[in-house]
Amino acid sequence: MEKKKIYLVDTTLRDGSHAVSHSFTADQVRAIAGGLERAGAAMIEVSHGDGIAGSSINYGFIGTPEQDLIRAGTDVVHNSILTALLIPGVATIADLEIAREAGIRAFRIATHVTEADVGIQHVRYAKDAGLTAVGFLMMCHMVGPEKILEQARIFVDAGADYINIADSSGYMVPDDVRARIELLVEKLPVPVGYHAHNSLGLAIGNSLAAVESGATYIDATLRGLGAGAGNAQFEVLAAVLDRLGYDTGVDFYQAMDVAETAVDPVMHRPQVVNNTALMLGYAGVYSSFLLHTYRAAERFNLNPRDILVELGRRGMVGGQEDMIVDVAYQLSVGKE
């Protein structure tokens, strides 16, 4: 019996950027991307944690110019597909073109789950340029499967090669994932992918639920490096999928080796589900809010958990990081 093919998409050098304060160097990109290339990752994502052109006072400044990081990736990535995330409004078509010239061969156009229409022109540009385009819907716990299908079809109609849904806060449990993936797989004419965060400790379990429900592209990061409590751990996921008889094309020994030799040395701290990261999943808050929330809590002498709960209550989404300080200030005034 032929093994089902699963494509592992590594986002260590994008989502993992959050966990190292966007400080990756060109040499680190070569070491990590080169190891992932040898391990057999299908796609390797390189950019600021908030995507192309994300370097800013709002999201955090990048340590090495993005084009230099991408070019470093092209030095060592020849078989895998070098990709980048792009959030419309953070980045423009001009930024997409700069990244393409630097060596990006696939773009994942990321929008809030109800706003796929703002990414139509970006998908069309990528396709017109002969590149792979992915419709990437964030914060997919905030709406039901039918709404996600509606938004996914906008991306498909624009020409997206596959649809990726993201549990950006790590809020979902396996049944939530199954309900969303199964409907998309049934109704869409393109493949479906899934991006997990580990805020509730369910990133691997949710990724398996996605695979069992028909998803064929699964995101992961070495050592689980990523925003908040991190992501599904690439080398663990590769091992589990191999045990279950799926064909990922990944040498998980090599994946373990690059995690140990190239990722461990750059980590600021172990990627664990600590109390505040756990609150991201519990409250349903965007994972990249975590470090901003810590800073605001210290500034206003607040419990960061209270800030996260209020952000979740207000339905804050990616791109509203500047509102964290406002919310913290309002909570601090309320305490007086």
Phi and psi restraints in degrees (value plus and minus 20) as a CYANA .aco file:
   2 GLU   PHI     -90.4   -50.4
   2 GLU   PSI     115.4   155.4
   3 LYS   PHI     -92.8   -52.8
   3 LYS   PSI     122.5   162.5
   4 LYS   PHI     -91.5   -51.5
   4 LYS   PSI     113.8   153.8
   5 LYS   PHI    -105.0   -65.0
   5 LYS   PSI     109.0   149.0
   6 ILE   PHI    -143.1  -103.1
   6 ILE   PSI     110.6   150.6
   7 TYR   PHI    -119.2   -79.2
   7 TYR   PSI      97.0   137.0
   8 LEU   PHI    -110.3   -70.3
   8 LEU   PSI     102.7   142.7
   9 VAL   PHI    -125.4   -85.4
   9 VAL   PSI      96.7   136.7
  10 ASP   PHI    -112.8   -72.8
  10 ASP   PSI     109.1   149.1
  11 THR   PHI    -139.4   -99.4
  11 THR   PSI       3.9    43.9
  12 THR   PHI     -74.0   -34.0
  12 THR   PSI     -63.0   -23.0
  13 LEU   PHI    -106.9   -66.9
  13 LEU   PSI      -8.9    31.1
  14 ARG   PHI    -146.5  -106.5
  14 ARG   PSI     -91.1   -51.1
  15 ASP   PHI     -83.1   -43.1
  15 ASP   PSI     -55.9   -15.9
  16 GLY   PHI     -84.7   -44.7
  16 GLY   PSI     -39.5     0.5
  17 SER   PHI     -80.8   -40.8
  17 SER   PSI     -52.0   -12.0
  18 HIS   PHI     -78.1   -38.1
  18 HIS   PSI     -61.3   -21.3
  19 ALA   PHI     -95.6   -55.6
  19 ALA   PSI     -33.8     6.2
  20 VAL   PHI    -138.0   -98.0
  20 VAL   PSI       4.3    44.3
  21 SER   PHI      34.3    74.3
  21 SER   PSI      18.1    58.1
  22 HIS   PHI      36.4    76.4
  22 HIS   PSI      21.6    61.6
  23 SER   PHI    -128.3   -88.3
  23 SER   PSI      -8.3    31.7
  24 PHE   PHI     -77.0   -37.0
  24 PHE   PSI     121.1   161.1
  25 THR   PHI    -123.4   -83.4
  25 THR   PSI     147.2   187.2
  26 ALA   PHI     -80.4   -40.4
  26 ALA   PSI     -60.5   -20.5
  27 ASP   PHI     -84.4   -44.4
  27 ASP   PSI     -58.8   -18.8
  28 GLN   PHI     -86.0   -46.0
  28 GLN   PSI     -58.4   -18.4
  29 VAL   PHI     -82.0   -42.0
  29 VAL   PSI     -64.8   -24.8
  30 ARG   PHI     -80.0   -40.0
  30 ARG   PSI     -63.3   -23.3
  31 ALA   PHI     -86.5   -46.5
  31 ALA   PSI     -65.8   -25.8
  32 ILE   PHI     -94.5   -54.5
  32 ILE   PSI     -68.4   -28.4
  33 ALA   PHI     -85.3   -45.3
  33 ALA   PSI     -57.8   -17.8
  34 GLY   PHI     -83.4   -43.4
  34 GLY   PSI     -60.4   -20.4
  35 GLY   PHI     -85.8   -45.8
  35 GLY   PSI     -60.1   -20.1
  36 LEU   PHI     -86.5   -46.5
  36 LEU   PSI     -56.9   -16.9
  37 GLU   PHI     -80.3   -40.3
  37 GLU   PSI     -66.0   -26.0
  38 ARG   PHI     -87.3   -47.3
  38 ARG   PSI     -51.1   -11.1
  39 ALA   PHI     -94.4   -54.4
  39 ALA   PSI     -41.6    -1.6
  40 GLY   PHI      78.6   118.6
  40 GLY   PSI       4.0    44.0
  41 ALA   PHI     -80.2   -40.2
  41 ALA   PSI     118.5   158.5
  42 ALA   PHI     -89.9   -49.9
  42 ALA   PSI     -62.1   -22.1
  43 MET   PHI    -157.9  -117.9
  43 MET   PSI     127.4   167.4
  44 ILE   PHI    -149.4  -109.4
  44 ILE   PSI      98.8   138.8
  45 GLU   PHI    -118.0   -78.0
  45 GLU   PSI     111.3   151.3
  46 VAL   PHI    -151.9  -111.9
  46 VAL   PSI     100.7   140.7
  47 SER   PHI     158.9   198.9
  47 SER   PSI     156.6   196.6
  48 HIS   PHI     -74.4   -34.4
  48 HIS   PSI     134.3   174.3
  49 GLY   PHI     -76.8   -36.8
  49 GLY   PSI     -52.0   -12.0
  50 ASP   PHI    -117.2   -77.2
  50 ASP   PSI       2.2    42.2
  51 GLY   PHI      70.6   110.6
  51 GLY   PSI     158.1   198.1
  52 ILE   PHI     -71.7   -31.7
  52 ILE   PSI     114.5   154.5
  53 ALA   PHI      48.0    88.0
  53 ALA   PSI      -3.1    36.9
  54 GLY   PHI     -94.4   -54.4
  54 GLY   PSI     -34.4     5.6
  55 SER   PHI     -83.6   -43.6
  55 SER   PSI      93.8   133.8
  56 SER   PHI    -187.2  -147.2
  56 SER   PSI     149.1   189.1
  57 ILE   PHI     -85.6   -45.6
  57 ILE   PSI     -48.1    -8.1
  58 ASN   PHI     -93.2   -53.2
  58 ASN   PSI     -63.1   -23.1
  59 TYR   PHI    -121.9   -81.9
  59 TYR   PSI     -35.8     4.2
  60 GLY   PHI      89.1   129.1
  60 GLY   PSI     115.8   155.8
  61 PHE   PHI    -102.1   -62.1
  61 PHE   PSI     125.0   165.0
  62 ILE   PHI    -104.7   -64.7
  62 ILE   PSI     125.9   165.9
  63 GLY   PHI     -98.5   -58.5
  63 GLY   PSI     -54.1   -14.1
  64 THR   PHI    -145.0  -105.0
  64 THR   PSI     114.6   154.6
  65 PRO   PHI     -70.3   -30.3
  65 PRO   PSI     117.3   157.3
  66 GLU   PHI     -76.3   -36.3
  66 GLU   PSI     -61.5   -21.5
  67 GLN   PHI     -80.5   -40.5
  67 GLN   PSI     -55.5   -15.5
  68 ASP   PHI     -87.5   -47.5
  68 ASP   PSI     -58.0   -18.0
  69 LEU   PHI     -86.7   -46.7
  69 LEU   PSI     -61.4   -21.4
  70 ILE   PHI     -84.9   -44.9
  70 ILE   PSI     -65.2   -25.2
  71 ARG   PHI     -81.5   -41.5
  71 ARG   PSI     -56.4   -16.4
  72 ALA   PHI     -82.2   -42.2
  72 ALA   PSI     -58.5   -18.5
  73 GLY   PHI     -82.9   -42.9
  73 GLY   PSI     -60.3   -20.3
  74 THR   PHI     -87.1   -47.1
  74 THR   PSI     -41.8    -1.8
  75 ASP   PHI     -83.9   -43.9
  75 ASP   PSI     -49.4    -9.4
  76 VAL   PHI    -142.6  -102.6
  76 VAL   PSI     -31.7     8.3
  77 VAL   PHI    -121.8   -81.8
  77 VAL   PSI      94.2   134.2
  78 HIS   PHI    -145.7  -105.7
  78 HIS   PSI     -51.2   -11.2
  79 ASN   PHI    -123.2   -83.2
  79 ASN   PSI     -60.8   -20.8
  80 SER   PHI     -89.6   -49.6
  80 SER   PSI     145.1   185.1
  81 ILE   PHI    -118.1   -78.1
  81 ILE   PSI     103.4   143.4
  82 LEU   PHI    -102.8   -62.8
  82 LEU   PSI     103.0   143.0
  83 THR   PHI    -149.1  -109.1
  83 THR   PSI     145.9   185.9
  84 ALA   PHI    -163.3  -123.3
  84 ALA   PSI     130.4   170.4
  85 LEU   PHI    -108.5   -68.5
  85 LEU   PSI     125.7   165.7
  86 LEU   PHI    -159.2  -119.2
  86 LEU   PSI     104.2   144.2
  87 ILE   PHI    -123.7   -83.7
  87 ILE   PSI      92.6   132.6
  88 PRO   PHI     -76.0   -36.0
  88 PRO   PSI     115.0   155.0
  89 GLY   PHI      79.6   119.6
  89 GLY   PSI     -57.6   -17.6
  90 VAL   PHI    -102.0   -62.0
  90 VAL   PSI     -64.7   -24.7
  91 ALA   PHI    -137.8   -97.8
  91 ALA   PSI     138.0   178.0
  92 THR   PHI    -137.3   -97.3
  92 THR   PSI     155.9   195.9
  93 ILE   PHI     -78.5   -38.5
  93 ILE   PSI     -57.4   -17.4
  94 ALA   PHI     -81.7   -41.7
  94 ALA   PSI     -59.3   -19.3
  95 ASP   PHI     -87.1   -47.1
  95 ASP   PSI     -57.0   -17.0
  96 LEU   PHI     -81.2   -41.2
  96 LEU   PSI     -62.2   -22.2
  97 GLU   PHI     -85.5   -45.5
  97 GLU   PSI     -60.5   -20.5
  98 ILE   PHI     -81.5   -41.5
  98 ILE   PSI     -63.6   -23.6
  99 ALA   PHI     -85.7   -45.7
  99 ALA   PSI     -58.2   -18.2
 100 ARG   PHI     -82.5   -42.5
 100 ARG   PSI     -64.0   -24.0
 101 GLU   PHI     -85.0   -45.0
 101 GLU   PSI     -48.4    -8.4
 102 ALA   PHI     -97.5   -57.5
 102 ALA   PSI     -36.9     3.1
 103 GLY   PHI     111.9   151.9
 103 GLY   PSI     -18.4    21.6
 104 ILE   PHI     -89.8   -49.8
 104 ILE   PSI     116.5   156.5
 105 ARG   PHI    -137.2   -97.2
 105 ARG   PSI     -23.5    16.5
 106 ALA   PHI    -170.1  -130.1
 106 ALA   PSI     120.7   160.7
 107 PHE   PHI    -140.1  -100.1
 107 PHE   PSI     114.1   154.1
 108 ARG   PHI    -125.1   -85.1
 108 ARG   PSI      88.6   128.6
 109 ILE   PHI    -108.0   -68.0
 109 ILE   PSI      89.5   129.5
 110 ALA   PHI    -125.2   -85.2
 110 ALA   PSI     103.9   143.9
 111 THR   PHI    -150.2  -110.2
 111 THR   PSI     143.0   183.0
 112 HIS   PHI     -79.1   -39.1
 112 HIS   PSI     132.4   172.4
 113 VAL   PHI     -79.7   -39.7
 113 VAL   PSI     -40.4    -0.4
 114 THR   PHI    -124.7   -84.7
 114 THR   PSI     -10.0    30.0
 115 GLU   PHI    -148.8  -108.8
 115 GLU   PSI      16.4    56.4
 116 ALA   PHI     -79.2   -39.2
 116 ALA   PSI     -47.6    -7.6
 117 ASP   PHI     -81.7   -41.7
 117 ASP   PSI     -44.9    -4.9
 118 VAL   PHI     -94.8   -54.8
 118 VAL   PSI     -29.8    10.2
 119 GLY   PHI    -123.8   -83.8
 119 GLY   PSI     -17.2    22.8
 120 ILE   PHI     -78.7   -38.7
 120 ILE   PSI     -69.2   -29.2
 121 GLN   PHI     -85.2   -45.2
 121 GLN   PSI     -50.5   -10.5
 122 HIS   PHI     -91.5   -51.5
 122 HIS   PSI     -60.5   -20.5
 123 VAL   PHI     -83.0   -43.0
 123 VAL   PSI     -66.1   -26.1
 124 ARG   PHI     -83.8   -43.8
 124 ARG   PSI     -58.8   -18.8
 125 TYR   PHI     -82.6   -42.6
 125 TYR   PSI     -66.9   -26.9
 126 ALA   PHI     -78.9   -38.9
 126 ALA   PSI     -63.6   -23.6
 127 LYS   PHI     -87.0   -47.0
 127 LYS   PSI     -61.1   -21.1
 128 ASP   PHI     -82.8   -42.8
 128 ASP   PSI     -47.7    -7.7
 129 ALA   PHI    -106.1   -66.1
 129 ALA   PSI     -17.4    22.6
 130 GLY   PHI      59.6    99.6
 130 GLY   PSI       1.4    41.4
 131 LEU   PHI    -124.7   -84.7
 131 LEU   PSI     143.0   183.0
 132 THR   PHI     -96.3   -56.3
 132 THR   PSI     116.5   156.5
 133 ALA   PHI    -145.0  -105.0
 133 ALA   PSI     113.2   153.2
 134 VAL   PHI    -141.6  -101.6
 134 VAL   PSI     110.8   150.8
 135 GLY   PHI    -106.3   -66.3
 135 GLY   PSI      99.3   139.3
 136 PHE   PHI    -138.5   -98.5
 136 PHE   PSI      88.1   128.1
 137 LEU   PHI    -120.2   -80.2
 137 LEU   PSI      98.9   138.9
 138 MET   PHI    -114.5   -74.5
 138 MET   PSI     140.5   180.5
 139 MET   PHI      36.7    76.7
 139 MET   PSI      26.2    66.2
 140 CYS   PHI     -94.1   -54.1
 140 CYS   PSI     -21.4    18.6
 141 HIS   PHI     -98.1   -58.1
 141 HIS   PSI     -34.6     5.4
 142 MET   PHI    -101.0   -61.0
 142 MET   PSI     -33.8     6.2
 143 VAL   PHI    -157.0  -117.0
 143 VAL   PSI     146.4   186.4
 144 GLY   PHI    -103.3   -63.3
 144 GLY   PSI     153.1   193.1
 145 PRO   PHI     -76.2   -36.2
 145 PRO   PSI     -59.7   -19.7
 146 GLU   PHI     -85.0   -45.0
 146 GLU   PSI     -59.6   -19.6
 147 LYS   PHI     -86.8   -46.8
 147 LYS   PSI     -59.8   -19.8
 148 ILE   PHI     -82.5   -42.5
 148 ILE   PSI     -62.2   -22.2
 149 LEU   PHI     -80.3   -40.3
 149 LEU   PSI     -63.5   -23.5
 150 GLU   PHI     -76.9   -36.9
 150 GLU   PSI     -66.2   -26.2
 151 GLN   PHI     -91.8   -51.8
 151 GLN   PSI     -56.8   -16.8
 152 ALA   PHI     -81.0   -41.0
 152 ALA   PSI     -58.2   -18.2
 153 ARG   PHI     -84.3   -44.3
 153 ARG   PSI     -49.9    -9.9
 154 ILE   PHI     -82.0   -42.0
 154 ILE   PSI     -64.9   -24.9
 155 PHE   PHI     -85.4   -45.4
 155 PHE   PSI     -63.1   -23.1
 156 VAL   PHI     -81.7   -41.7
 156 VAL   PSI     -64.4   -24.4
 157 ASP   PHI     -83.4   -43.4
 157 ASP   PSI     -47.6    -7.6
 158 ALA   PHI     -98.7   -58.7
 158 ALA   PSI     -34.0     6.0
 159 GLY   PHI      96.0   136.0
 159 GLY   PSI     -10.3    29.7
 160 ALA   PHI     -79.3   -39.3
 160 ALA   PSI     118.9   158.9
 161 ASP   PHI     -98.7   -58.7
 161 ASP   PSI     -51.5   -11.5
 162 TYR   PHI    -175.7  -135.7
 162 TYR   PSI     145.3   185.3
 163 ILE   PHI    -132.7   -92.7
 163 ILE   PSI     109.7   149.7
 164 ASN   PHI    -136.3   -96.3
 164 ASN   PSI     107.3   147.3
 165 ILE   PHI    -126.9   -86.9
 165 ILE   PSI     122.2   162.2
 166 ALA   PHI    -140.0  -100.0
 166 ALA   PSI     109.6   149.6
 167 ASP   PHI    -109.7   -69.7
 167 ASP   PSI      57.2    97.2
 168 SER   PHI     -85.6   -45.6
 168 SER   PSI     -39.5     0.5
 169 SER   PHI    -126.2   -86.2
 169 SER   PSI     -28.7    11.3
 170 GLY   PHI      51.5    91.5
 170 GLY   PSI      14.3    54.3
 171 TYR   PHI    -107.7   -67.7
 171 TYR   PSI     -48.4    -8.4
 172 MET   PHI     -97.3   -57.3
 172 MET   PSI     135.2   175.2
 173 VAL   PHI    -132.1   -92.1
 173 VAL   PSI     147.7   187.7
 174 PRO   PHI     -72.2   -32.2
 174 PRO   PSI     -59.4   -19.4
 175 ASP   PHI     -84.1   -44.1
 175 ASP   PSI     -54.5   -14.5
 176 ASP   PHI     -82.6   -42.6
 176 ASP   PSI     -63.2   -23.2
 177 VAL   PHI     -84.5   -44.5
 177 VAL   PSI     -67.2   -27.2
 178 ARG   PHI     -78.4   -38.4
 178 ARG   PSI     -65.0   -25.0
 179 ALA   PHI     -80.2   -40.2
 179 ALA   PSI     -59.0   -19.0
 180 ARG   PHI     -97.1   -57.1
 180 ARG   PSI     -67.8   -27.8
 181 ILE   PHI     -86.2   -46.2
 181 ILE   PSI     -64.4   -24.4
 182 GLU   PHI     -78.8   -38.8
 182 GLU   PSI     -61.7   -21.7
 183 LEU   PHI     -86.8   -46.8
 183 LEU   PSI     -62.9   -22.9
 184 LEU   PHI     -84.2   -44.2
 184 LEU   PSI     -64.5   -24.5
 185 VAL   PHI     -80.8   -40.8
 185 VAL   PSI     -60.0   -20.0
 186 GLU   PHI     -88.7   -48.7
 186 GLU   PSI     -58.3   -18.3
 187 LYS   PHI    -121.8   -81.8
 187 LYS   PSI     -39.1     0.9
 188 LEU   PHI    -117.2   -77.2
 188 LEU   PSI     128.9   168.9
 189 PRO   PHI    -109.2   -69.2
 189 PRO   PSI     -14.5    25.5
 190 VAL   PHI    -144.2  -104.2
 190 VAL   PSI     142.2   182.2
 191 PRO   PHI     -83.5   -43.5
 191 PRO   PSI     143.9   183.9
 192 VAL   PHI    -145.2  -105.2
 192 VAL   PSI     121.6   161.6
 193 GLY   PHI    -147.0  -107.0
 193 GLY   PSI     152.0   192.0
 194 TYR   PHI    -165.0  -125.0
 194 TYR   PSI     121.3   161.3
 195 HIS   PHI    -147.1  -107.1
 195 HIS   PSI      96.0   136.0
 196 ALA   PHI    -125.5   -85.5
 196 ALA   PSI     128.3   168.3
 197 HIS   PHI    -135.9   -95.9
 197 HIS   PSI     135.6   175.6
 198 ASN   PHI    -124.3   -84.3
 198 ASN   PSI       5.5    45.5
 199 SER   PHI     -79.3   -39.3
 199 SER   PSI     -53.5   -13.5
 200 LEU   PHI    -123.8   -83.8
 200 LEU   PSI      -7.0    33.0
 201 GLY   PHI      53.9    93.9
 201 GLY   PSI      -0.1    39.9
 202 LEU   PHI    -133.4   -93.4
 202 LEU   PSI      -6.9    33.1
 203 ALA   PHI     -80.5   -40.5
 203 ALA   PSI     -65.0   -25.0
 204 ILE   PHI     -89.4   -49.4
 204 ILE   PSI     -65.4   -25.4
 205 GLY   PHI     -81.2   -41.2
 205 GLY   PSI     -62.8   -22.8
 206 ASN   PHI     -87.8   -47.8
 206 ASN   PSI     -56.5   -16.5
 207 SER   PHI     -84.6   -44.6
 207 SER   PSI     -59.7   -19.7
 208 LEU   PHI     -85.6   -45.6
 208 LEU   PSI     -58.8   -18.8
 209 ALA   PHI     -81.1   -41.1
 209 ALA   PSI     -58.3   -18.3
 210 ALA   PHI     -84.7   -44.7
 210 ALA   PSI     -65.0   -25.0
 211 VAL   PHI     -81.6   -41.6
 211 VAL   PSI     -66.8   -26.8
 212 GLU   PHI     -83.9   -43.9
 212 GLU   PSI     -42.9    -2.9
 213 SER   PHI    -112.6   -72.6
 213 SER   PSI     -20.2    19.8
 214 GLY   PHI      93.9   133.9
 214 GLY   PSI     -21.6    18.4
 215 ALA   PHI     -87.1   -47.1
 215 ALA   PSI     122.4   162.4
 216 THR   PHI    -138.5   -98.5
 216 THR   PSI     -32.3     7.7
 217 TYR   PHI    -135.6   -95.6
 217 TYR   PSI     102.1   142.1
 218 ILE   PHI    -147.1  -107.1
 218 ILE   PSI     107.8   147.8
 219 ASP   PHI    -103.2   -63.2
 219 ASP   PSI     128.1   168.1
 220 ALA   PHI    -181.6  -141.6
 220 ALA   PSI     146.3   186.3
 221 THR   PHI    -155.5  -115.5
 221 THR   PSI     127.6   167.6
 222 LEU   PHI     -81.8   -41.8
 222 LEU   PSI     113.8   153.8
 223 ARG   PHI      41.6    81.6
 223 ARG   PSI     -10.3    29.7
 224 GLY   PHI      52.3    92.3
 224 GLY   PSI      -4.7    35.3
 225 LEU   PHI     -79.5   -39.5
 225 LEU   PSI     105.9   145.9
 226 GLY   PHI     156.9   196.9
 226 GLY   PSI    -199.1  -159.1
 227 ALA   PHI     -83.6   -43.6
 227 ALA   PSI     128.0   168.0
 228 GLY   PHI      43.6    83.6
 228 GLY   PSI    -146.0  -106.0
 229 ALA   PHI    -103.8   -63.8
 229 ALA   PSI     -16.2    23.8
 230 GLY   PHI      72.1   112.1
 230 GLY   PSI    -187.8  -147.8
 231 ASN   PHI    -137.7   -97.7
 231 ASN   PSI    -199.3  -159.3
 232 ALA   PHI     -79.5   -39.5
 232 ALA   PSI     114.4   154.4
 233 GLN   PHI    -101.8   -61.8
 233 GLN   PSI      99.4   139.4
 234 PHE   PHI     -74.5   -34.5
 234 PHE   PSI     -71.9   -31.9
 235 GLU   PHI     -88.9   -48.9
 235 GLU   PSI     -52.7   -12.7
 236 VAL   PHI     -88.7   -48.7
 236 VAL   PSI     -66.2   -26.2
 237 LEU   PHI     -81.4   -41.4
 237 LEU   PSI     -60.9   -20.9
 238 ALA   PHI     -81.1   -41.1
 238 ALA   PSI     -61.9   -21.9
 239 ALA   PHI     -86.5   -46.5
 239 ALA   PSI     -64.0   -24.0
 240 VAL   PHI     -84.8   -44.8
 240 VAL   PSI     -65.1   -25.1
 241 LEU   PHI     -84.3   -44.3
 241 LEU   PSI     -56.2   -16.2
 242 ASP   PHI     -83.6   -43.6
 242 ASP   PSI     -63.8   -23.8
 243 ARG   PHI     -79.1   -39.1
 243 ARG   PSI     -53.9   -13.9
 244 LEU   PHI    -107.9   -67.9
 244 LEU   PSI     -20.2    19.8
 245 GLY   PHI      71.0   111.0
 245 GLY   PSI      -5.9    34.1
 246 TYR   PHI    -106.9   -66.9
 246 TYR   PSI     133.7   173.7
 247 ASP   PHI    -121.1   -81.1
 247 ASP   PSI      84.1   124.1
 248 THR   PHI    -120.3   -80.3
 248 THR   PSI     -34.1     5.9
 249 GLY   PHI      50.0    90.0
 249 GLY   PSI      -8.7    31.3
 250 VAL   PHI    -121.7   -81.7
 250 VAL   PSI     112.3   152.3
 251 ASP   PHI    -106.5   -66.5
 251 ASP   PSI      79.8   119.8
 252 PHE   PHI     -94.4   -54.4
 252 PHE   PSI     -37.4     2.6
 253 TYR   PHI     -81.4   -41.4
 253 TYR   PSI     -67.1   -27.1
 254 GLN   PHI     -84.0   -44.0
 254 GLN   PSI     -58.8   -18.8
 255 ALA   PHI     -81.9   -41.9
 255 ALA   PSI     -62.5   -22.5
 256 MET   PHI     -82.2   -42.2
 256 MET   PSI     -60.3   -20.3
 257 ASP   PHI     -85.1   -45.1
 257 ASP   PSI     -64.4   -24.4
 258 VAL   PHI     -90.3   -50.3
 258 VAL   PSI     -51.8   -11.8
 259 ALA   PHI     -82.5   -42.5
 259 ALA   PSI     -62.0   -22.0
 260 GLU   PHI     -94.3   -54.3
 260 GLU   PSI     -62.3   -22.3
 261 THR   PHI    -108.8   -68.8
 261 THR   PSI     -48.7    -8.7
 262 ALA   PHI    -131.9   -91.9
 262 ALA   PSI     -49.0    -9.0
 263 VAL   PHI    -115.3   -75.3
 263 VAL   PSI     -65.3   -25.3
 264 ASP   PHI     -69.5   -29.5
 264 ASP   PSI     -65.4   -25.4
 265 PRO   PHI     -85.3   -45.3
 265 PRO   PSI     -41.5    -1.5
 266 VAL   PHI    -118.3   -78.3
 266 VAL   PSI     -27.4    12.6
 267 MET   PHI     -91.1   -51.1
 267 MET   PSI     114.5   154.5
 268 HIS   PHI     -96.4   -56.4
 268 HIS   PSI     -47.4    -7.4
 269 ARG   PHI    -182.7  -142.7
 269 ARG   PSI     139.1   179.1
 270 PRO   PHI     -79.9   -39.9
 270 PRO   PSI     124.7   164.7
 271 GLN   PHI    -105.2   -65.2
 271 GLN   PSI      79.3   119.3
 272 VAL   PHI    -147.4  -107.4
 272 VAL   PSI     143.8   183.8
 273 VAL   PHI    -109.7   -69.7
 273 VAL   PSI      65.8   105.8
 274 ASN   PHI    -104.6   -64.6
 274 ASN   PSI    -199.8  -159.8
 275 ASN   PHI     -80.1   -40.1
 275 ASN   PSI     -64.5   -24.5
 276 THR   PHI     -91.2   -51.2
 276 THR   PSI     -59.5   -19.5
 277 ALA   PHI     -82.4   -42.4
 277 ALA   PSI     -58.2   -18.2
 278 LEU   PHI     -78.6   -38.6
 278 LEU   PSI     -55.4   -15.4
 279 MET   PHI     -87.3   -47.3
 279 MET   PSI     -46.5    -6.5
 280 LEU   PHI     -77.8   -37.8
 280 LEU   PSI     -68.6   -28.6
 281 GLY   PHI     -89.5   -49.5
 281 GLY   PSI     -60.8   -20.8
 282 TYR   PHI     -83.2   -43.2
 282 TYR   PSI     -61.3   -21.3
 283 ALA   PHI    -109.8   -69.8
 283 ALA   PSI     -33.0     7.0
 284 GLY   PHI      52.9    92.9
 284 GLY   PSI      24.5    64.5
 285 VAL   PHI    -128.5   -88.5
 285 VAL   PSI     124.1   164.1
 286 TYR   PHI     -73.5   -33.5
 286 TYR   PSI     111.6   151.6
 287 SER   PHI     -84.1   -44.1
 287 SER   PSI     -50.9   -10.9
 288 SER   PHI     -93.7   -53.7
 288 SER   PSI     -23.0    17.0
 289 PHE   PHI     -93.6   -53.6
 289 PHE   PSI     -34.0     6.0
 290 LEU   PHI     -80.4   -40.4
 290 LEU   PSI     -74.3   -34.3
 291 LEU   PHI     -85.0   -45.0
 291 LEU   PSI     -57.6   -17.6
 292 HIS   PHI     -81.9   -41.9
 292 HIS   PSI     -57.9   -17.9
 293 THR   PHI     -88.7   -48.7
 293 THR   PSI     -61.2   -21.2
 294 TYR   PHI     -76.4   -36.4
 294 TYR   PSI     -66.2   -26.2
 295 ARG   PHI     -84.7   -44.7
 295 ARG   PSI     -62.8   -22.8
 296 ALA   PHI     -86.2   -46.2
 296 ALA   PSI     -57.9   -17.9
 297 ALA   PHI     -84.1   -44.1
 297 ALA   PSI     -61.2   -21.2
 298 GLU   PHI     -87.0   -47.0
 298 GLU   PSI     -60.8   -20.8
 299 ARG   PHI     -83.8   -43.8
 299 ARG   PSI     -59.1   -19.1
 300 PHE   PHI    -127.7   -87.7
 300 PHE   PSI      -9.3    30.7
 301 ASN   PHI      36.1    76.1
 301 ASN   PSI      33.0    73.0
 302 LEU   PHI    -140.2  -100.2
 302 LEU   PSI     141.3   181.3
 303 ASN   PHI     -98.8   -58.8
 303 ASN   PSI     100.9   140.9
 304 PRO   PHI     -78.3   -38.3
 304 PRO   PSI     -45.8    -5.8
 305 ARG   PHI     -84.3   -44.3
 305 ARG   PSI     -56.4   -16.4
 306 ASP   PHI     -85.8   -45.8
 306 ASP   PSI     -57.2   -17.2
 307 ILE   PHI     -84.9   -44.9
 307 ILE   PSI     -65.6   -25.6
 308 LEU   PHI     -83.0   -43.0
 308 LEU   PSI     -61.5   -21.5
 309 VAL   PHI     -82.0   -42.0
 309 VAL   PSI     -61.4   -21.4
 310 GLU   PHI     -88.4   -48.4
 310 GLU   PSI     -58.0   -18.0
 311 LEU   PHI     -81.8   -41.8
 311 LEU   PSI     -62.3   -22.3
 312 GLY   PHI     -85.3   -45.3
 312 GLY   PSI     -59.9   -19.9
 313 ARG   PHI     -81.2   -41.2
 313 ARG   PSI     -56.5   -16.5
 314 ARG   PHI    -104.0   -64.0
 314 ARG   PSI     -25.5    14.5
 315 GLY   PHI      50.1    90.1
 315 GLY   PSI      14.2    54.2
 316 MET   PHI     -84.7   -44.7
 316 MET   PSI     125.2   165.2
 317 VAL   PHI    -148.6  -108.6
 317 VAL   PSI     149.8   189.8
 318 GLY   PHI     -74.2   -34.2
 318 GLY   PSI     115.3   155.3
 319 GLY   PHI      84.4   124.4
 319 GLY   PSI     -30.4     9.6
 320 GLN   PHI    -128.1   -88.1
 320 GLN   PSI       8.5    48.5
 321 GLU   PHI     -77.1   -37.1
 321 GLU   PSI     -51.4   -11.4
 322 ASP   PHI     -84.4   -44.4
 322 ASP   PSI     -42.5    -2.5
 323 MET   PHI     -95.2   -55.2
 323 MET   PSI     -34.8     5.2
 324 ILE   PHI     -81.9   -41.9
 324 ILE   PSI     -61.6   -21.6
 325 VAL   PHI     -85.2   -45.2
 325 VAL   PSI     -60.7   -20.7
 326 ASP   PHI     -81.4   -41.4
 326 ASP   PSI     -65.0   -25.0
 327 VAL   PHI     -83.8   -43.8
 327 VAL   PSI     -63.5   -23.5
 328 ALA   PHI     -81.7   -41.7
 328 ALA   PSI     -61.9   -21.9
 329 TYR   PHI     -81.9   -41.9
 329 TYR   PSI     -65.2   -25.2
 330 GLN   PHI     -83.5   -43.5
 330 GLN   PSI     -58.9   -18.9
 331 LEU   PHI     -85.8   -45.8
 331 LEU   PSI     -58.9   -18.9
 332 SER   PHI     -87.2   -47.2
 332 SER   PSI     -59.2   -19.2
 333 VAL   PHI     -84.6   -44.6
 333 VAL   PSI     -58.9   -18.9
 334 GLY   PHI     -85.0   -45.0
 334 GLY   PSI     -43.4    -3.4
 335 LYS   PHI     -96.9   -56.9
 335 LYS   PSI     -42.2    -2.2
